[in-house]
Amino acid sequence: MTSRRTITMPIEKVHTTHKKLASGVVRIYFYTKRGGTLFWKHDGKPLQPPFPAEFVKAYNDAIGAEEPDPHTGDMDRLITAYLNSAEFAEKAERTKEGYRRYLEGEDNPLNARKQFGTASIKVVEDRRFRAQVLNWKRKIAKTSARDADLHGVALSQVLDHAYDNAEVVVNHARGLKAMYQKSTDHERLRPWTANEIELFLQGNAHLPAERRHGGIGHNQPPAEPVGPADRLLSDVFQLAMFLALRLSDVATVKWSADKGSHFTFTTHKGKNKGRVATVPIIDEARTFLDHLKARRLKELRAEYEGTNVEVTADMLAGETIILGDRGRPMLPGSIGSKLTERYKALGLKPTLHRLRNNFATMLVRANYKDSEIAEIMGWSEEDVPTMKRVYVDREEIVAAQIERLTRARGE
């Protein structure tokens, strides 16, 4: 007998595919999940909430007609309950996106639902479950220790919610020792070197075997030669390098931020989260952005070929600059995982965030005032001298000072 279930999962969990018809119209097919029941077809622009009542009814009817997943367990139910809770709904949108990825992200093979979804309440309450969670974190830490800790926090939130609702009597995921240890040494805070930048972008496959080593502090060569960075990682890296963007901003910034001579966007992380940042566009950045824009417009022209749609640069305004394989925005966590894999494959220690140090160095070299550097980088003006000592390439500072002195003597 087919059981009907009350549907509480968010509508964004619906799986969609797209097909361009002979008329040029894009048809969207809606499924209850990947591999699930087709319940709706729609032509034109994607549906946006609030969804039509007929759409919601068709979704509920399709879900209700599907056989329950025989692998679903208590933990699966607890995860779903948390994701639909008022507590989760109150979190910032970026936090919710991250938690969804840690708990059930399709692009995350080690998400909590896949790992623990079939577990019963009895298993979850057993003290040995803590060891299972710790082993799970260790697997994730092989790629990223920070990601491992974030997965653990998300799972702990699920079990805290379950505890508060009398579903479990203990949360064995709470209070696990952090795997990510923040380094305080200045080596970790230095800018990327030219050799490291070239290694990230070009890989090491073209180098002789004896030179296939990683960054500073890594004497062992990678197990296999590594080729050039793929299009996504190359775009992400250069966008961060030329515009001093954090990973969260790289993932979300749109073409509308490009004002020609400068880049204006709202920051998503840091102590100045939510501030409007303005970054000057240097010549290299202008060339790179123009290349990305021309490439994207070429893709759109191919997509709309044979239709009456005129492709113009205005069509890009609402798009994020960085798009995934399916032409959709990507979560910072997904991009971060791919970056970490490449760092490890090449034995590199620097992180994407440290490219901000390179940009700060460029500002010093270009004789920007402390007040201007503070505004661009999101630092307080009083902190700029300290930040220069810690973050900025000392050789570049000395070079800038010599240049100013030489110019002053010539006046």
Residue pairs with C-beta under 8 A, 6 or more apart in sequence:
2 64
2 65
2 66
2 67
3 68
4 64
4 65
5 63
5 64
5 68
7 59
7 60
7 63
7 64
8 80
8 84
9 80
9 83
9 84
10 83
10 84
11 49
11 51
11 56
11 59
13 33
14 30
14 31
14 32
14 33
14 59
15 30
15 31
15 32
15 33
15 34
15 35
15 36
16 28
16 29
16 30
16 31
16 46
17 28
17 29
17 31
18 26
18 27
18 28
18 29
19 26
19 27
19 29
20 26
20 27
20 303
21 27
21 43
23 307
24 304
24 306
24 307
24 308
24 309
25 43
25 44
26 43
26 44
27 41
27 42
27 43
28 41
28 42
28 43
28 46
28 47
29 38
29 40
29 41
30 38
30 39
30 40
30 41
30 42
30 55
30 59
31 37
31 38
31 39
32 39
32 59
32 62
32 63
32 66
34 106
36 62
36 66
37 62
37 63
37 65
37 66
38 62
39 58
39 59
39 61
39 62
40 55
40 58
40 59
47 55
71 117
71 118
72 117
72 118
73 117
73 118
73 119
73 120
74 119
74 120
74 121
74 124
75 112
75 113
75 116
75 117
75 118
75 119
75 120
75 123
75 124
76 113
76 117
76 118
78 124
78 158
78 159
78 161
78 162
78 167
78 168
79 103
79 104
79 112
79 113
79 117
79 158
81 161
81 162
81 165
81 167
82 88
82 103
82 157
82 158
82 161
82 162
83 99
83 100
83 103
83 104
85 161
87 161
88 96
88 99
88 157
88 161
89 96
91 99
94 248
94 268
94 269
94 332
97 331
97 333
98 150
98 154
98 331
98 332
98 333
99 154
99 157
101 107
101 108
101 111
101 331
101 333
101 334
102 108
102 111
102 112
102 150
102 151
102 153
102 154
102 155
102 333
103 111
103 112
103 113
103 154
103 155
103 158
104 111
104 112
104 113
104 114
105 111
105 331
105 333
105 334
107 334
108 333
108 334
108 337
110 136
110 139
110 140
110 151
111 151
112 136
112 151
112 154
112 155
112 158
115 136
116 124
116 132
116 133
116 136
116 155
119 129
121 167
121 168
123 129
124 159
124 168
124 172
125 168
125 169
125 170
125 172
126 172
127 172
129 172
130 172
130 173
130 176
133 152
133 155
133 172
133 173
133 176
134 176
136 151
137 148
137 149
137 151
137 152
137 176
137 179
138 148
138 179
140 147
140 148
140 151
141 147
141 148
141 179
143 337
143 340
143 341
143 344
144 336
144 337
144 340
145 179
145 180
145 181
146 179
146 180
147 333
147 336
147 337
147 340
148 179
148 180
149 178
149 179
149 180
150 333
152 173
152 176
155 173
156 171
156 173
156 174
156 176
158 173
159 168
159 171
159 172
159 173
159 174
160 171
160 174
162 168
162 171
163 169
163 170
163 171
186 390
187 216
187 217
187 349
188 349
188 354
189 354
189 357
189 390
189 391
190 354
190 357
190 393
191 354
191 355
191 357
191 358
191 360
191 361
191 391
191 392
191 393
192 200
192 241
192 350
192 354
192 355
192 357
192 358
196 215
196 348
196 350
197 241
199 214
199 215
199 346
199 348
200 229
200 237
200 342
200 343
200 346
200 348
201 228
201 229
201 234
201 237
201 238
202 228
202 229
203 225
203 226
203 227
203 228
203 229
203 346
204 211
204 212
204 221
204 222
204 225
204 226
204 346
205 225
205 226
205 227
209 221
212 221
212 222
212 225
213 219
213 220
213 221
213 347
214 220
214 221
214 222
214 346
214 347
214 348
214 349
215 346
215 347
215 348
215 349
215 350
216 349
217 349
218 347
218 348
218 349
220 347
221 347
222 345
222 346
222 347
224 345
226 342
226 345
226 346
228 234
229 237
229 342
232 322
232 324
232 325
232 330
232 335
232 338
233 338
233 339
233 342
235 292
235 321
235 322
236 250
236 322
236 335
236 339
236 352
237 339
237 352
237 355
238 288
239 245
239 250
239 253
239 288
239 321
239 322
240 246
240 247
240 250
240 352
240 355
240 356
241 355
241 358
241 359
242 281
242 282
242 284
242 285
242 288
242 289
242 359
243 263
243 279
243 281
243 285
243 359
244 279
244 355
244 356
244 359
244 360
244 376
244 377
245 253
246 267
246 268
246 269
246 270
246 353
246 356
247 332
247 335
247 336
247 339
247 352
247 353
248 268
248 269
248 332
249 265
249 267
249 268
249 269
250 322
250 332
250 335
250 352
251 320
251 322
251 329
251 330
251 331
251 332
251 335
252 268
252 320
252 329
252 332
253 263
253 265
253 320
253 321
253 322
254 265
254 317
254 318
254 319
254 320
254 321
255 293
255 316
255 317
255 318
255 319
255 320
255 321
256 317
256 318
257 263
257 264
257 265
258 281
258 289
258 293
260 281
261 280
261 281
262 278
262 279
262 280
262 281
263 278
263 279
263 280
263 281
263 285
264 276
264 277
264 278
264 279
265 276
265 277
266 274
266 275
266 276
266 277
267 273
267 274
267 275
267 276
267 277
267 378
270 378
271 378
272 378
275 378
277 376
277 378
278 375
278 376
279 376
280 376
281 289
282 362
292 321
293 313
293 316
296 316
296 319
297 311
297 313
297 316
299 327
300 311
300 315
301 311
304 311
320 329
322 329
322 330
322 335
323 329
323 330
324 330
324 334
336 352
339 351
339 352
342 348
343 349
343 350
343 351
356 377
356 391
357 391
357 392
357 393
358 393
359 377
360 373
360 377
360 387
360 388
360 391
360 392
361 392
361 393
361 396
361 397
362 396
363 372
363 373
363 376
363 377
364 373
364 388
364 392
364 396
364 397
364 400
365 396
365 399
365 400
366 400
367 400
367 403
367 404
368 376
370 381
370 384
370 385
371 381
373 379
373 384
374 380
374 381
374 383
374 384
377 387
379 387
388 397
